[in-house]
Amino acid sequence: QLQLVESGGGLVEIGGSLRLSCAASGRPFSDYNMGWFRQAPGRGREFVAAISWKGNKFYADSTKGRFTVSRDNARNMVYLQMHSLEPEDTAVYLCAQDRAARITSDGTYYSRQDVYDYWGQGTQVTVSS
């Protein structure tokens, strides 16, 4: 049974930083693409960043240059380092795992929600204005 557990969220001031973590268990972690998404009240779930099983990184336009996604296959962990946080970044952040192993594609693939079949419960990030 695959399980994804996020941590690291919290309250931060404008311009601050946070590092989110996602612990995965249940499937060979290194074979799967991992994504980060976020959902704010009244808004749909949106793509934040993704890292392929090969380590290639992809970002939404709104997070490029401020957020960095990384993974540690030895620890079955994926991370999202966030800098220069803005009130618009306030949301529940969720990690997700690709439904298929060892998929390599162009950037648009990784931003699609239907690519991912397992999702964590999320961790709240609040940026105070």
C-alpha positions in Angstrom: 0.0 0.0 0.0 1.6 3.2 -1.1 1.6 6.1 1.3 2.7 9.7 0.9 3.1 11.9 3.9 3.9 15.6 3.6 5.4 17.8 6.3 7.1 21.1 6.8 4.2 23.5 6.2 3.5 26.5 8.5 3.1 30.2 8.8 5.7 32.4 7.2 6.0 36.1 6.5 6.2 37.6 3.0 9.6 36.9 1.5 10.3 34.0 3.8 11.3 30.4 3.1 10.0 27.0 3.9 11.1 23.5 2.9 8.4 20.9 2.4 9.1 17.2 2.7 7.2 14.2 1.4 7.9 10.7 2.6 6.9 7.8 0.3 6.5 4.1 1.0 5.0 1.1 -0.8 6.6 1.2 -4.2 10.2 1.4 -5.6 10.5 5.1 -5.1 13.4 5.7 -7.5 11.3 4.4 -10.5 8.6 7.0 -10.2 8.1 10.6 -11.1 7.0 12.8 -8.2 4.9 16.0 -8.4 4.0 18.8 -6.1 0.6 20.5 -6.4 -1.3 23.1 -4.3 -4.8 24.0 -3.6 -6.1 27.3 -2.2 -9.6 27.9 -1.0 -11.9 28.6 -3.9 -9.3 27.6 -6.4 -8.6 24.4 -8.3 -5.6 22.3 -7.7 -2.6 23.6 -9.6 0.8 22.2 -10.5 3.8 23.5 -8.6 6.8 21.4 -9.6 7.8 17.9 -10.5 10.9 15.8 -10.6 11.2 12.8 -12.9 12.6 9.5 -11.9 15.8 10.5 -13.7 16.0 13.7 -11.7 14.8 16.2 -14.4 12.9 19.1 -12.9 9.9 21.0 -14.0 8.2 24.1 -12.6 5.1 26.1 -13.0 5.7 29.6 -14.3 4.6 31.0 -11.0 7.2 29.1 -9.0 10.1 29.0 -11.4 13.1 30.7 -9.9 11.7 30.7 -6.4 11.0 27.0 -5.7 13.4 24.1 -6.0 12.3 20.4 -6.2 14.7 17.6 -5.2 14.6 14.0 -4.3 16.6 11.6 -2.1 16.0 8.1 -3.4 18.0 6.5 -0.6 15.5 8.0 1.9 12.4 7.8 -0.3 11.9 11.5 0.1 11.0 14.4 -2.2 11.4 18.0 -1.1 10.2 21.4 -2.2 12.4 24.3 -1.1 10.4 27.5 -1.3 11.9 31.0 -1.2 10.5 34.6 -1.6 7.1 33.4 -0.6 4.1 35.6 -1.5 0.5 35.6 -0.2 -0.5 34.0 -3.4 1.5 30.9 -2.4 -0.9 30.3 0.5 -2.4 26.8 -0.1 -2.4 23.2 1.0 0.6 21.6 -0.7 0.3 18.0 -1.8 2.8 15.5 -3.2 1.8 12.9 -5.7 3.4 9.9 -7.4 3.1 8.9 -11.1 0.8 6.0 -11.7 3.4 4.3 -14.0 7.1 3.6 -13.5 10.0 5.0 -15.5 8.0 7.3 -17.7 10.0 10.0 -19.5 8.1 12.7 -21.3 8.1 16.4 -22.1 7.3 19.0 -19.4 3.5 19.2 -20.0 3.2 15.5 -18.9 4.4 16.2 -15.4 1.9 19.0 -14.8 -1.2 16.9 -15.5 -3.1 15.7 -12.5 -4.3 12.6 -14.2 -0.7 11.4 -14.4 -0.6 10.8 -10.7 -2.6 8.1 -8.9 -1.4 8.5 -5.3 -1.7 11.7 -3.3 -0.7 12.7 0.2 -3.0 14.5 2.6 -1.2 17.8 2.2 0.5 20.3 4.4 -0.7 23.9 4.9 1.4 26.8 3.9 0.3 30.3 4.9 2.1 33.4 3.9 1.1 36.4 6.0 0.7 39.8 4.4 
